[in-house]
Amino acid sequence: MTTIRDVAERAGVSVTTASYALNGIGSIGDATRKRVLEAAEALNYHPNAFARHLKKRKTHTIGVFISRFGGAFYEEILEGIHSIILETDYELLVCPESRSTRRMLLHRQVDGAIVFDSKISDDDVLKLASGHFPIVVLDRSLQSDFILPLLLDNAQGVREAFAHLYGQGCRKIAFVTGAMDSFDNTERMATFLAEAEGRNLHVPVYPGNFTEVSGYAAAMSILQSGDLPDAVFCANDQMAMGFLRAMKEHGLHAPADIAIVGFDDIPLSRYLQPSISTIGTSRFEWGATAARQLIDFLDTESPFQPHRIPTRFLPRESSTLRRESPSAAG
């Protein structure tokens, strides 16, 4: 592989002079600069921009460390991030969960990071964050001047969903959890159980992990028990889809037999039969806000401005009864 030393030898100059000529810096005569550039072209040599940036401790690249690419949920967040990056001269490096990408974060091979990967520990994030390496986290609450926890307002949407179910007379309600290491799942479950407790309702909790398969498994546990609830809140739409599939296999229908609510408002939830009642937010704006605040910090040292991304309950067919129960006001 051709190196800058080869270029310097061909042009008859020192490596330092060749470097200055190739990078357009230093007080080098036009003739010398031309000779170096011609040598580089003849040898098909291209300076390693990434290595130059590292030497300057600046890559002009934003790293997004995300648990997975698949699904509309992550795609819309990434589109929001990308929309802001396009307005700048920064590059975007998207890293799915892996050992090599975590090393990239630990070695600070980007100028700043957006982290949405629970496998990257809180300790690592806290140790890495600094005035020279700001971090936005989308899946946890951490306290640091150099970390922005940009989180969903999970509580608002969950309270609205609970009020919707309770207002229709649902009193036997179950909850299907997402992954237990998920900050969002923890908030959704805590809010829902608190709302139930405030009305003296006991809510059984069934384990899930945000996948359709886990929603199906939770439904099978409930259906096989023979003690059917009036309603089930699933911590995301994928699990609600799995729950509805199990109900269909058992000849049950939502909401007549069991009312179902999910979370995330993924596009498919609108078009299923029945359409899934869910809690939505602008994932595009979530990603855009993360990128905007990170770049403002990097470019102008503007302090992070923590706030919650709003959520709203979207009632659809899976939970909306044709008429309210006479006991709805109870």
Secondary structure, 3 states (H helix, E strand, C coil): CCCHHHHHHHHCCCHHHHHHHHHCCCCCCHHHHHHHHHHHHHCCCCCCHHHHHHHCCCCCEEEEEECCCCCHHHHHHHHHHHHHHCCCCCEEEEEECCHHHHHHHHCCCCCEEEEECCCCCHHHHHHHCECCECEEECCCCCCCCCEEECEECHHHHHHHHHHHHHHCCCCCEEEECCCCCCHHHHHHHHHHHHHHHCCCCCCCEECCCCCHHHHHHHHHHHHHHCCCCCEEEECCHHHHHHHHHHHHHCCCCCCCCCEEECCCCCHHHHCCCCCCEEEECCHHHHHHHHHHHHHHHHHHCCCCCCCEECCEEECCCCCCCCCCCCCCCC
